[in-house]
């Protein structure tokens, strides 16, 4: 009987820890969203000076010039593109 109580207590502690972790994750996400909203950095095309637009093409995220002067990728997106072309 005491072994069952110990296992039940362990389960309760596990559930409580999971709830706390989920709360912390949600709280961190909310804080990050607030910071991103406050610090809005707009990158501009070096050719036409228009703000770059976020685009997803073929599952690869990029920043692209609205006039078509070019597109800019981060290193992970570039690696994905190179791997998909091989």
PyMOL Python script that loads the backbone (N, CA, C, O; Angstrom):
from pymol import cmd

cmd.read_pdbstr("""\
ATOM      1  N   UNK A   1       0.823  -1.202   0.000  1.00  0.00           N
ATOM      2  CA  UNK A   1       0.000   0.000   0.000  1.00  0.00           C
ATOM      3  C   UNK A   1       0.865   1.263   0.000  1.00  0.00           C
ATOM      4  O   UNK A   1       0.565   2.225  -0.708  1.00  0.00           O
ATOM      5  N   UNK A   2       1.938   1.258   0.795  1.00  0.00           N
ATOM      6  CA  UNK A   2       2.778   2.455   0.842  1.00  0.00           C
ATOM      7  C   UNK A   2       3.492   2.669  -0.485  1.00  0.00           C
ATOM      8  O   UNK A   2       3.770   3.806  -0.868  1.00  0.00           O
ATOM      9  N   UNK A   3       3.796   1.560  -1.198  1.00  0.00           N
ATOM     10  CA  UNK A   3       4.430   1.683  -2.500  1.00  0.00           C
ATOM     11  C   UNK A   3       3.497   2.376  -3.483  1.00  0.00           C
ATOM     12  O   UNK A   3       3.943   3.178  -4.304  1.00  0.00           O
ATOM     13  N   UNK A   4       2.200   2.069  -3.404  1.00  0.00           N
ATOM     14  CA  UNK A   4       1.217   2.717  -4.274  1.00  0.00           C
ATOM     15  C   UNK A   4       1.126   4.204  -3.975  1.00  0.00           C
ATOM     16  O   UNK A   4       1.015   5.015  -4.894  1.00  0.00           O
ATOM     17  N   UNK A   5       1.172   4.573  -2.687  1.00  0.00           N
ATOM     18  CA  UNK A   5       1.122   5.981  -2.312  1.00  0.00           C
ATOM     19  C   UNK A   5       2.350   6.719  -2.836  1.00  0.00           C
ATOM     20  O   UNK A   5       2.250   7.857  -3.296  1.00  0.00           O
ATOM     21  N   UNK A   6       3.515   6.061  -2.762  1.00  0.00           N
ATOM     22  CA  UNK A   6       4.729   6.695  -3.261  1.00  0.00           C
ATOM     23  C   UNK A   6       4.634   6.940  -4.767  1.00  0.00           C
ATOM     24  O   UNK A   6       5.009   8.010  -5.246  1.00  0.00           O
ATOM     25  N   UNK A   7       4.135   5.953  -5.513  1.00  0.00           N
ATOM     26  CA  UNK A   7       4.004   6.115  -6.949  1.00  0.00           C
ATOM     27  C   UNK A   7       2.978   7.180  -7.292  1.00  0.00           C
ATOM     28  O   UNK A   7       3.168   7.941  -8.241  1.00  0.00           O
ATOM     29  N   UNK A   8       1.888   7.244  -6.528  1.00  0.00           N
ATOM     30  CA  UNK A   8       0.872   8.258  -6.763  1.00  0.00           C
ATOM     31  C   UNK A   8       1.433   9.649  -6.479  1.00  0.00           C
ATOM     32  O   UNK A   8       1.173  10.597  -7.220  1.00  0.00           O
ATOM     33  N   UNK A   9       2.196   9.757  -5.412  1.00  0.00           N
ATOM     34  CA  UNK A   9       2.836  11.036  -5.094  1.00  0.00           C
ATOM     35  C   UNK A   9       3.802  11.467  -6.182  1.00  0.00           C
ATOM     36  O   UNK A   9       3.878  12.645  -6.529  1.00  0.00           O
ATOM     37  N   UNK A  10       4.545  10.497  -6.721  1.00  0.00           N
ATOM     38  CA  UNK A  10       5.463  10.799  -7.826  1.00  0.00           C
ATOM     39  C   UNK A  10       4.699  11.295  -9.046  1.00  0.00           C
ATOM     40  O   UNK A  10       5.133  12.230  -9.718  1.00  0.00           O
ATOM     41  N   UNK A  11       3.562  10.667  -9.332  1.00  0.00           N
ATOM     42  CA  UNK A  11       2.739  11.088 -10.477  1.00  0.00           C
ATOM     43  C   UNK A  11       2.248  12.515 -10.281  1.00  0.00           C
ATOM     44  O   UNK A  11       2.293  13.323 -11.209  1.00  0.00           O
ATOM     45  N   UNK A  12       1.775  12.830  -9.064  1.00  0.00           N
ATOM     46  CA  UNK A  12       1.295  14.186  -8.787  1.00  0.00           C
ATOM     47  C   UNK A  12       2.413  15.209  -8.968  1.00  0.00           C
ATOM     48  O   UNK A  12       2.191  16.282  -9.529  1.00  0.00           O
ATOM     49  N   UNK A  13       3.617  14.878  -8.493  1.00  0.00           N
ATOM     50  CA  UNK A  13       4.748  15.800  -8.649  1.00  0.00           C
ATOM     51  C   UNK A  13       5.114  15.966 -10.128  1.00  0.00           C
ATOM     52  O   UNK A  13       5.449  17.065 -10.570  1.00  0.00           O
ATOM     53  N   UNK A  14       5.048  14.870 -10.885  1.00  0.00           N
ATOM     54  CA  UNK A  14       5.336  14.952 -12.318  1.00  0.00           C
ATOM     55  C   UNK A  14       4.326  15.839 -13.038  1.00  0.00           C
ATOM     56  O   UNK A  14       4.698  16.650 -13.886  1.00  0.00           O
ATOM     57  N   UNK A  15       3.047  15.684 -12.698  1.00  0.00           N
ATOM     58  CA  UNK A  15       2.000  16.499 -13.320  1.00  0.00           C
ATOM     59  C   UNK A  15       2.190  17.970 -12.954  1.00  0.00           C
ATOM     60  O   UNK A  15       2.048  18.847 -13.806  1.00  0.00           O
ATOM     61  N   UNK A  16       2.505  18.234 -11.712  1.00  0.00           N
ATOM     62  CA  UNK A  16       2.723  19.614 -11.278  1.00  0.00           C
ATOM     63  C   UNK A  16       3.922  20.230 -11.996  1.00  0.00           C
ATOM     64  O   UNK A  16       3.865  21.383 -12.422  1.00  0.00           O
ATOM     65  N   UNK A  17       4.999  19.473 -12.131  1.00  0.00           N
ATOM     66  CA  UNK A  17       6.187  19.975 -12.832  1.00  0.00           C
ATOM     67  C   UNK A  17       5.868  20.249 -14.303  1.00  0.00           C
ATOM     68  O   UNK A  17       6.337  21.238 -14.866  1.00  0.00           O
ATOM     69  N   UNK A  18       5.077  19.381 -14.921  1.00  0.00           N
ATOM     70  CA  UNK A  18       4.702  19.580 -16.325  1.00  0.00           C
ATOM     71  C   UNK A  18       3.850  20.835 -16.480  1.00  0.00           C
ATOM     72  O   UNK A  18       4.033  21.593 -17.433  1.00  0.00           O
ATOM     73  N   UNK A  19       2.930  21.059 -15.562  1.00  0.00           N
ATOM     74  CA  UNK A  19       2.092  22.263 -15.623  1.00  0.00           C
ATOM     75  C   UNK A  19       2.929  23.522 -15.459  1.00  0.00           C
ATOM     76  O   UNK A  19       2.722  24.510 -16.164  1.00  0.00           O
ATOM     77  N   UNK A  20       3.876  23.483 -14.525  1.00  0.00           N
ATOM     78  CA  UNK A  20       4.745  24.638 -14.324  1.00  0.00           C
ATOM     79  C   UNK A  20       5.597  24.908 -15.562  1.00  0.00           C
ATOM     80  O   UNK A  20       5.791  26.061 -15.946  1.00  0.00           O
ATOM     81  N   UNK A  21       6.099  23.860 -16.176  1.00  0.00           N
ATOM     82  CA  UNK A  21       6.901  24.025 -17.392  1.00  0.00           C
ATOM     83  C   UNK A  21       6.064  24.617 -18.518  1.00  0.00           C
ATOM     84  O   UNK A  21       6.533  25.490 -19.247  1.00  0.00           O
ATOM     85  N   UNK A  22       4.842  24.152 -18.662  1.00  0.00           N
ATOM     86  CA  UNK A  22       3.954  24.668 -19.710  1.00  0.00           C
ATOM     87  C   UNK A  22       3.631  26.138 -19.454  1.00  0.00           C
ATOM     88  O   UNK A  22       3.612  26.939 -20.389  1.00  0.00           O
ATOM     89  N   UNK A  23       3.378  26.495 -18.203  1.00  0.00           N
ATOM     90  CA  UNK A  23       3.097  27.887 -17.864  1.00  0.00           C
ATOM     91  C   UNK A  23       4.313  28.756 -18.196  1.00  0.00           C
ATOM     92  O   UNK A  23       4.169  29.832 -18.776  1.00  0.00           O
ATOM     93  N   UNK A  24       5.510  28.288 -17.828  1.00  0.00           N
ATOM     94  CA  UNK A  24       6.726  29.058 -18.085  1.00  0.00           C
ATOM     95  C   UNK A  24       6.950  29.231 -19.585  1.00  0.00           C
ATOM     96  O   UNK A  24       7.352  30.307 -20.027  1.00  0.00           O
ATOM     97  N   UNK A  25       6.694  28.184 -20.373  1.00  0.00           N
ATOM     98  CA  UNK A  25       6.858  28.265 -21.819  1.00  0.00           C
ATOM     99  C   UNK A  25       5.902  29.299 -22.412  1.00  0.00           C
ATOM    100  O   UNK A  25       6.302  30.112 -23.246  1.00  0.00           O
ATOM    101  N   UNK A  26       4.639  29.267 -21.981  1.00  0.00           N
ATOM    102  CA  UNK A  26       3.647  30.230 -22.480  1.00  0.00           C
ATOM    103  C   UNK A  26       4.023  31.654 -22.069  1.00  0.00           C
ATOM    104  O   UNK A  26       3.913  32.588 -22.862  1.00  0.00           O
ATOM    105  N   UNK A  27       4.465  31.806 -20.830  1.00  0.00           N
ATOM    106  CA  UNK A  27       4.851  33.129 -20.331  1.00  0.00           C
ATOM    107  C   UNK A  27       6.046  33.665 -21.127  1.00  0.00           C
ATOM    108  O   UNK A  27       6.058  34.835 -21.511  1.00  0.00           O
ATOM    109  N   UNK A  28       7.038  32.827 -21.373  1.00  0.00           N
ATOM    110  CA  UNK A  28       8.197  33.247 -22.168  1.00  0.00           C
ATOM    111  C   UNK A  28       7.781  33.630 -23.581  1.00  0.00           C
ATOM    112  O   UNK A  28       8.278  34.615 -24.126  1.00  0.00           O
ATOM    113  N   UNK A  29       6.875  32.865 -24.176  1.00  0.00           N
ATOM    114  CA  UNK A  29       6.399  33.158 -25.532  1.00  0.00           C
ATOM    115  C   UNK A  29       5.696  34.515 -25.576  1.00  0.00           C
ATOM    116  O   UNK A  29       5.904  35.294 -26.506  1.00  0.00           O
ATOM    117  N   UNK A  30       4.865  34.797 -24.569  1.00  0.00           N
ATOM    118  CA  UNK A  30       4.173  36.091 -24.514  1.00  0.00           C
ATOM    119  C   UNK A  30       5.172  37.243 -24.398  1.00  0.00           C
ATOM    120  O   UNK A  30       5.020  38.274 -25.053  1.00  0.00           O
ATOM    121  N   UNK A  31       6.193  37.060 -23.559  1.00  0.00           N
ATOM    122  CA  UNK A  31       7.205  38.105 -23.400  1.00  0.00           C
ATOM    123  C   UNK A  31       7.967  38.336 -24.702  1.00  0.00           C
ATOM    124  O   UNK A  31       8.235  39.479 -25.073  1.00  0.00           O
ATOM    125  N   UNK A  32       8.317  37.246 -25.399  1.00  0.00           N
ATOM    126  CA  UNK A  32       9.012  37.388 -26.676  1.00  0.00           C
ATOM    127  C   UNK A  32       8.151  38.112 -27.707  1.00  0.00           C
ATOM    128  O   UNK A  32       8.657  38.945 -28.460  1.00  0.00           O
ATOM    129  N   UNK A  33       6.869  37.806 -27.746  1.00  0.00           N
ATOM    130  CA  UNK A  33       5.968  38.480 -28.684  1.00  0.00           C
ATOM    131  C   UNK A  33       5.869  39.967 -28.387  1.00  0.00           C
ATOM    132  O   UNK A  33       5.840  40.786 -29.306  1.00  0.00           O
ATOM    133  N   UNK A  34       5.817  40.323 -27.095  1.00  0.00           N
ATOM    134  CA  UNK A  34       5.771  41.736 -26.723  1.00  0.00           C
ATOM    135  C   UNK A  34       7.049  42.453 -27.137  1.00  0.00           C
ATOM    136  O   UNK A  34       7.001  43.573 -27.645  1.00  0.00           O
ATOM    137  N   UNK A  35       8.200  41.803 -26.920  1.00  0.00           N
ATOM    138  CA  UNK A  35       9.474  42.406 -27.314  1.00  0.00           C
ATOM    139  C   UNK A  35       9.566  42.576 -28.826  1.00  0.00           C
ATOM    140  O   UNK A  35      10.023  43.612 -29.310  1.00  0.00           O
ATOM    141  N   UNK A  36       9.136  41.569 -29.566  1.00  0.00           N
ATOM    142  CA  UNK A  36       9.178  41.660 -31.025  1.00  0.00           C
ATOM    143  C   UNK A  36       8.278  42.784 -31.531  1.00  0.00           C
ATOM    144  O   UNK A  36       8.623  43.481 -32.485  1.00  0.00           O
ATOM    145  N   UNK A  37       7.131  42.957 -30.893  1.00  0.00           N
ATOM    146  CA  UNK A  37       6.214  44.016 -31.308  1.00  0.00           C
ATOM    147  C   UNK A  37       6.819  45.397 -31.020  1.00  0.00           C
ATOM    148  O   UNK A  37       6.615  46.345 -31.778  1.00  0.00           O
ATOM    149  N   UNK A  38       7.551  45.489 -29.935  1.00  0.00           N
ATOM    150  CA  UNK A  38       8.136  46.769 -29.552  1.00  0.00           C
ATOM    151  C   UNK A  38       9.353  47.117 -30.417  1.00  0.00           C
ATOM    152  O   UNK A  38       9.553  48.276 -30.780  1.00  0.00           O
ATOM    153  N   UNK A  39      10.153  46.113 -30.738  1.00  0.00           N
ATOM    154  CA  UNK A  39      11.369  46.327 -31.513  1.00  0.00           C
ATOM    155  C   UNK A  39      11.135  45.769 -32.907  1.00  0.00           C
ATOM    156  O   UNK A  39      11.534  44.644 -33.210  1.00  0.00           O
ATOM    157  N   UNK A  40      10.498  46.544 -33.736  1.00  0.00           N
ATOM    158  CA  UNK A  40      10.172  46.132 -35.103  1.00  0.00           C
ATOM    159  C   UNK A  40      11.264  46.660 -36.027  1.00  0.00           C
ATOM    160  O   UNK A  40      11.315  47.855 -36.316  1.00  0.00           O
ATOM    161  N   UNK A  41      12.126  45.778 -36.483  1.00  0.00           N
ATOM    162  CA  UNK A  41      13.209  46.149 -37.379  1.00  0.00           C
ATOM    163  C   UNK A  41      12.773  45.826 -38.807  1.00  0.00           C
ATOM    164  O   UNK A  41      12.378  44.699 -39.105  1.00  0.00           O
ATOM    165  N   UNK A  42      12.847  46.806 -39.664  1.00  0.00           N
ATOM    166  CA  UNK A  42      12.474  46.608 -41.054  1.00  0.00           C
ATOM    167  C   UNK A  42      13.726  46.663 -41.910  1.00  0.00           C
ATOM    168  O   UNK A  42      14.407  47.687 -41.970  1.00  0.00           O
ATOM    169  N   UNK A  43      14.022  45.559 -42.568  1.00  0.00           N
ATOM    170  CA  UNK A  43      15.162  45.516 -43.467  1.00  0.00           C
ATOM    171  C   UNK A  43      14.726  46.031 -44.835  1.00  0.00           C
ATOM    172  O   UNK A  43      13.612  45.768 -45.288  1.00  0.00           O
ATOM    173  N   UNK A  44      15.616  46.761 -45.475  1.00  0.00           N
ATOM    174  CA  UNK A  44      15.297  47.342 -46.782  1.00  0.00           C
ATOM    175  C   UNK A  44      16.162  46.724 -47.864  1.00  0.00           C
ATOM    176  O   UNK A  44      17.290  46.296 -47.618  1.00  0.00           O
ATOM    177  N   UNK A  45      15.615  46.688 -49.049  1.00  0.00           N
ATOM    178  CA  UNK A  45      16.340  46.201 -50.220  1.00  0.00           C
ATOM    179  C   UNK A  45      17.493  47.166 -50.499  1.00  0.00           C
ATOM    180  O   UNK A  45      17.278  48.378 -50.524  1.00  0.00           O
ATOM    181  N   UNK A  46      18.703  46.660 -50.708  1.00  0.00           N
ATOM    182  CA  UNK A  46      19.823  47.550 -50.984  1.00  0.00           C
ATOM    183  C   UNK A  46      19.735  48.216 -52.360  1.00  0.00           C
ATOM    184  O   UNK A  46      20.429  49.200 -52.613  1.00  0.00           O
ATOM    185  N   UNK A  47      18.892  47.692 -53.248  1.00  0.00           N
ATOM    186  CA  UNK A  47      18.771  48.260 -54.590  1.00  0.00           C
ATOM    187  C   UNK A  47      17.713  49.363 -54.629  1.00  0.00           C
ATOM    188  O   UNK A  47      18.007  50.487 -55.035  1.00  0.00           O
ATOM    189  N   UNK A  48      16.463  49.046 -54.204  1.00  0.00           N
ATOM    190  CA  UNK A  48      15.367  50.012 -54.346  1.00  0.00           C
ATOM    191  C   UNK A  48      14.947  50.675 -53.027  1.00  0.00           C
ATOM    192  O   UNK A  48      14.123  51.590 -53.030  1.00  0.00           O
ATOM    193  N   UNK A  49      15.500  50.227 -51.922  1.00  0.00           N
ATOM    194  CA  UNK A  49      15.223  50.773 -50.588  1.00  0.00           C
ATOM    195  C   UNK A  49      13.800  50.521 -50.092  1.00  0.00           C
ATOM    196  O   UNK A  49      13.372  51.154 -49.126  1.00  0.00           O
ATOM    197  N   UNK A  50      13.078  49.638 -50.710  1.00  0.00           N
ATOM    198  CA  UNK A  50      11.743  49.269 -50.211  1.00  0.00           C
ATOM    199  C   UNK A  50      11.900  48.222 -49.117  1.00  0.00           C
ATOM    200  O   UNK A  50      12.867  47.461 -49.128  1.00  0.00           O
ATOM    201  N   UNK A  51      10.952  48.171 -48.162  1.00  0.00           N
ATOM    202  CA  UNK A  51      11.032  47.147 -47.117  1.00  0.00           C
ATOM    203  C   UNK A  51      10.907  45.741 -47.709  1.00  0.00           C
ATOM    204  O   UNK A  51      10.072  45.492 -48.579  1.00  0.00           O
ATOM    205  N   UNK A  52      11.752  44.829 -47.222  1.00  0.00           N
ATOM    206  CA  UNK A  52      11.697  43.448 -47.680  1.00  0.00           C
ATOM    207  C   UNK A  52      10.467  42.761 -47.110  1.00  0.00           C
ATOM    208  O   UNK A  52      10.060  43.037 -45.982  1.00  0.00           O
ATOM    209  N   UNK A  53       9.880  41.873 -47.887  1.00  0.00           N
ATOM    210  CA  UNK A  53       8.681  41.144 -47.471  1.00  0.00           C
ATOM    211  C   UNK A  53       9.055  39.689 -47.178  1.00  0.00           C
ATOM    212  O   UNK A  53       9.876  39.092 -47.874  1.00  0.00           O
ATOM    213  N   UNK A  54       8.438  39.137 -46.140  1.00  0.00           N
ATOM    214  CA  UNK A  54       8.664  37.730 -45.831  1.00  0.00           C
ATOM    215  C   UNK A  54       7.893  36.874 -46.822  1.00  0.00           C
ATOM    216  O   UNK A  54       6.725  37.139 -47.109  1.00  0.00           O
ATOM    217  N   UNK A  55       8.552  35.842 -47.344  1.00  0.00           N
ATOM    218  CA  UNK A  55       7.925  34.920 -48.286  1.00  0.00           C
ATOM    219  C   UNK A  55       8.370  33.510 -47.972  1.00  0.00           C
ATOM    220  O   UNK A  55       9.465  33.290 -47.456  1.00  0.00           O
ATOM    221  N   UNK A  56       7.517  32.564 -48.286  1.00  0.00           N
ATOM    222  CA  UNK A  56       7.853  31.150 -48.183  1.00  0.00           C
ATOM    223  C   UNK A  56       7.635  30.538 -49.558  1.00  0.00           C
ATOM    224  O   UNK A  56       6.522  30.531 -50.083  1.00  0.00           O
ATOM    225  N   UNK A  57       8.712  30.028 -50.127  1.00  0.00           N
ATOM    226  CA  UNK A  57       8.647  29.416 -51.451  1.00  0.00           C
ATOM    227  C   UNK A  57       9.218  28.007 -51.346  1.00  0.00           C
ATOM    228  O   UNK A  57      10.374  27.820 -50.966  1.00  0.00           O
ATOM    229  N   UNK A  58       8.406  27.031 -51.682  1.00  0.00           N
ATOM    230  CA  UNK A  58       8.868  25.644 -51.613  1.00  0.00           C
ATOM    231  C   UNK A  58       9.259  25.217 -50.214  1.00  0.00           C
ATOM    232  O   UNK A  58      10.140  24.374 -50.044  1.00  0.00           O
ATOM    233  N   UNK A  59       8.612  25.790 -49.208  1.00  0.00           N
ATOM    234  CA  UNK A  59       8.914  25.448 -47.822  1.00  0.00           C
ATOM    235  C   UNK A  59      10.133  26.151 -47.263  1.00  0.00           C
ATOM    236  O   UNK A  59      10.554  25.851 -46.146  1.00  0.00           O
ATOM    237  N   UNK A  60      10.713  27.079 -48.009  1.00  0.00           N
ATOM    238  CA  UNK A  60      11.897  27.813 -47.562  1.00  0.00           C
ATOM    239  C   UNK A  60      11.513  29.267 -47.328  1.00  0.00           C
ATOM    240  O   UNK A  60      11.017  29.946 -48.227  1.00  0.00           O
ATOM    241  N   UNK A  61      11.753  29.737 -46.098  1.00  0.00           N
ATOM    242  CA  UNK A  61      11.416  31.110 -45.724  1.00  0.00           C
ATOM    243  C   UNK A  61      12.544  32.045 -46.150  1.00  0.00           C
ATOM    244  O   UNK A  61      13.726  31.719 -46.033  1.00  0.00           O
ATOM    245  N   UNK A  62      12.149  33.207 -46.644  1.00  0.00           N
ATOM    246  CA  UNK A  62      13.136  34.185 -47.096  1.00  0.00           C
ATOM    247  C   UNK A  62      12.572  35.594 -46.982  1.00  0.00           C
ATOM    248  O   UNK A  62      11.375  35.780 -46.759  1.00  0.00           O
ATOM    249  N   UNK A  63      13.439  36.573 -47.136  1.00  0.00           N
ATOM    250  CA  UNK A  63      13.048  37.967 -47.265  1.00  0.00           C
ATOM    251  C   UNK A  63      13.266  38.328 -48.724  1.00  0.00           C
ATOM    252  O   UNK A  63      14.342  38.093 -49.273  1.00  0.00           O
ATOM    253  N   UNK A  64      12.240  38.902 -49.353  1.00  0.00           N
ATOM    254  CA  UNK A  64      12.329  39.196 -50.782  1.00  0.00           C
ATOM    255  C   UNK A  64      11.958  40.642 -51.056  1.00  0.00           C
ATOM    256  O   UNK A  64      11.128  41.233 -50.366  1.00  0.00           O
ATOM    257  N   UNK A  65      12.590  41.194 -52.077  1.00  0.00           N
ATOM    258  CA  UNK A  65      12.275  42.537 -52.541  1.00  0.00           C
ATOM    259  C   UNK A  65      10.914  42.505 -53.225  1.00  0.00           C
ATOM    260  O   UNK A  65      10.668  41.619 -54.044  1.00  0.00           O
ATOM    261  N   UNK A  66      10.024  43.443 -52.915  1.00  0.00           N
ATOM    262  CA  UNK A  66       8.707  43.450 -53.561  1.00  0.00           C
ATOM    263  C   UNK A  66       8.782  43.750 -55.063  1.00  0.00           C
ATOM    264  O   UNK A  66       7.867  43.391 -55.803  1.00  0.00           O
ATOM    265  N   UNK A  67       9.851  44.398 -55.521  1.00  0.00           N
ATOM    266  CA  UNK A  67      10.014  44.677 -56.948  1.00  0.00           C
ATOM    267  C   UNK A  67      10.723  43.554 -57.686  1.00  0.00           C
ATOM    268  O   UNK A  67      10.802  43.568 -58.914  1.00  0.00           O
ATOM    269  N   UNK A  68      11.240  42.579 -56.942  1.00  0.00           N
ATOM    270  CA  UNK A  68      11.931  41.460 -57.571  1.00  0.00           C
ATOM    271  C   UNK A  68      13.426  41.682 -57.762  1.00  0.00           C
ATOM    272  O   UNK A  68      14.047  41.026 -58.598  1.00  0.00           O
ATOM    273  N   UNK A  69      14.006  42.599 -56.996  1.00  0.00           N
ATOM    274  CA  UNK A  69      15.442  42.868 -57.117  1.00  0.00           C
ATOM    275  C   UNK A  69      16.312  41.822 -56.435  1.00  0.00           C
ATOM    276  O   UNK A  69      17.533  41.846 -56.596  1.00  0.00           O
ATOM    277  N   UNK A  70      15.721  40.909 -55.683  1.00  0.00           N
ATOM    278  CA  UNK A  70      16.515  39.856 -55.044  1.00  0.00           C
ATOM    279  C   UNK A  70      15.811  39.265 -53.846  1.00  0.00           C
ATOM    280  O   UNK A  70      14.747  39.728 -53.431  1.00  0.00           O
ATOM    281  N   UNK A  71      16.426  38.233 -53.298  1.00  0.00           N
ATOM    282  CA  UNK A  71      15.905  37.571 -52.100  1.00  0.00           C
ATOM    283  C   UNK A  71      17.081  37.247 -51.189  1.00  0.00           C
ATOM    284  O   UNK A  71      18.192  37.005 -51.659  1.00  0.00           O
ATOM    285  N   UNK A  72      16.831  37.243 -49.890  1.00  0.00           N
ATOM    286  CA  UNK A  72      17.866  37.001 -48.915  1.00  0.00           C
ATOM    287  C   UNK A  72      17.438  35.873 -48.010  1.00  0.00           C
ATOM    288  O   UNK A  72      16.310  35.847 -47.517  1.00  0.00           O
ATOM    289  N   UNK A  73      18.362  34.921 -47.789  1.00  0.00           N
ATOM    290  CA  UNK A  73      18.102  33.729 -46.994  1.00  0.00           C
ATOM    291  C   UNK A  73      19.034  33.698 -45.791  1.00  0.00           C
ATOM    292  O   UNK A  73      20.143  34.231 -45.838  1.00  0.00           O
ATOM    293  N   UNK A  74      18.573  33.068 -44.709  1.00  0.00           N
ATOM    294  CA  UNK A  74      19.499  32.822 -43.609  1.00  0.00           C
ATOM    295  C   UNK A  74      20.270  31.536 -43.924  1.00  0.00           C
ATOM    296  O   UNK A  74      19.956  30.852 -44.897  1.00  0.00           O
ATOM    297  N   UNK A  75      21.259  31.210 -43.120  1.00  0.00           N
ATOM    298  CA  UNK A  75      22.135  30.077 -43.436  1.00  0.00           C
ATOM    299  C   UNK A  75      21.387  28.746 -43.465  1.00  0.00           C
ATOM    300  O   UNK A  75      21.689  27.889 -44.296  1.00  0.00           O
ATOM    301  N   UNK A  76      20.411  28.560 -42.565  1.00  0.00           N
ATOM    302  CA  UNK A  76      19.656  27.303 -42.532  1.00  0.00           C
ATOM    303  C   UNK A  76      18.815  27.140 -43.796  1.00  0.00           C
ATOM    304  O   UNK A  76      18.745  26.049 -44.361  1.00  0.00           O
ATOM    305  N   UNK A  77      18.187  28.208 -44.234  1.00  0.00           N
ATOM    306  CA  UNK A  77      17.375  28.149 -45.453  1.00  0.00           C
ATOM    307  C   UNK A  77      18.261  27.888 -46.665  1.00  0.00           C
ATOM    308  O   UNK A  77      17.874  27.139 -47.562  1.00  0.00           O
ATOM    309  N   UNK A  78      19.430  28.490 -46.701  1.00  0.00           N
ATOM    310  CA  UNK A  78      20.344  28.278 -47.814  1.00  0.00           C
ATOM    311  C   UNK A  78      20.817  26.827 -47.861  1.00  0.00           C
ATOM    312  O   UNK A  78      20.876  26.228 -48.935  1.00  0.00           O
ATOM    313  N   UNK A  79      21.154  26.260 -46.703  1.00  0.00           N
ATOM    314  CA  UNK A  79      21.565  24.859 -46.644  1.00  0.00           C
ATOM    315  C   UNK A  79      20.433  23.947 -47.117  1.00  0.00           C
ATOM    316  O   UNK A  79      20.679  22.988 -47.850  1.00  0.00           O
ATOM    317  N   UNK A  80      19.210  24.232 -46.710  1.00  0.00           N
ATOM    318  CA  UNK A  80      18.057  23.433 -47.157  1.00  0.00           C
ATOM    319  C   UNK A  80      17.886  23.512 -48.653  1.00  0.00           C
ATOM    320  O   UNK A  80      17.594  22.510 -49.306  1.00  0.00           O
ATOM    321  N   UNK A  81      18.064  24.696 -49.200  1.00  0.00           N
ATOM    322  CA  UNK A  81      17.921  24.879 -50.645  1.00  0.00           C
ATOM    323  C   UNK A  81      19.000  24.111 -51.396  1.00  0.00           C
ATOM    324  O   UNK A  81      18.705  23.462 -52.400  1.00  0.00           O
ATOM    325  N   UNK A  82      20.231  24.171 -50.935  1.00  0.00           N
ATOM    326  CA  UNK A  82      21.319  23.454 -51.590  1.00  0.00           C
ATOM    327  C   UNK A  82      21.092  21.948 -51.522  1.00  0.00           C
ATOM    328  O   UNK A  82      21.299  21.247 -52.512  1.00  0.00           O
ATOM    329  N   UNK A  83      20.667  21.443 -50.359  1.00  0.00           N
ATOM    330  CA  UNK A  83      20.414  20.005 -50.209  1.00  0.00           C
ATOM    331  C   UNK A  83      19.283  19.547 -51.122  1.00  0.00           C
ATOM    332  O   UNK A  83      19.352  18.460 -51.696  1.00  0.00           O
ATOM    333  N   UNK A  84      18.236  20.373 -51.263  1.00  0.00           N
ATOM    334  CA  UNK A  84      17.105  19.982 -52.099  1.00  0.00           C
ATOM    335  C   UNK A  84      17.462  19.982 -53.579  1.00  0.00           C
ATOM    336  O   UNK A  84      16.808  19.296 -54.365  1.00  0.00           O
ATOM    337  N   UNK A  85      18.484  20.735 -53.979  1.00  0.00           N
ATOM    338  CA  UNK A  85      18.873  20.815 -55.385  1.00  0.00           C
ATOM    339  C   UNK A  85      19.830  19.699 -55.794  1.00  0.00           C
ATOM    340  O   UNK A  85      20.044  19.479 -56.986  1.00  0.00           O
ATOM    341  N   UNK A  86      20.410  18.991 -54.823  1.00  0.00           N
ATOM    342  CA  UNK A  86      21.370  17.921 -55.153  1.00  0.00           C
ATOM    343  C   UNK A  86      20.675  16.662 -55.558  1.00  0.00           C
ATOM    344  O   UNK A  86      21.330  15.667 -55.867  1.00  0.00           O
TER     345      UNK A  86
END
""", "prot")
cmd.dss("prot")
cmd.show_as("cartoon", "prot")
cmd.util.cbc("prot")
cmd.orient("prot")
